[in-house]
């Protein structure tokens, strides 16, 4: 799992030269693009193994909780959400999703909130579908039921 782009596959390791330094990079295929991830001291926050079926049960429990209370101020909210998602963990995706869904029940989501919610949901749904070997649409329907969002057009 890439912390920004979601589920991918490491296709090779390659030494690359950048600014006079030679660094080992992971080439990660994510959908139709290749993302280069340096194998450095921040690797664990950039790449991780996808959640297993067992871990998904714990993630579902997180999605059922109330979430973090988000600030009314959009700048503070954006800063908090970015900080929350910075570690790239599936648990953080769930907390951000749940917090934004709860916040949206009392306040309209601005463009940044909506983009962060979409990004977190896309990453979590790819991981969910992968762990359970189901189609993404089925994973999305399960997620929507769990967090209380009606189906599109419903």
Secondary structure, DSSP 4 states (H G I P E B T S, - for coil): -BTTTBS-EEEEEEEEEETTEEEEEEEEEETTEEEEEE-STTHHHHB-PPPPHHHHHHHHHHHHS--PPPPSSHHHHHHHHHHHHTT--HHHHHHHHHHHHHHHTTS---HHHHHHHHHHHHHHHHHHHHHHT--HHHHHHHHHHHHT-PPTT-
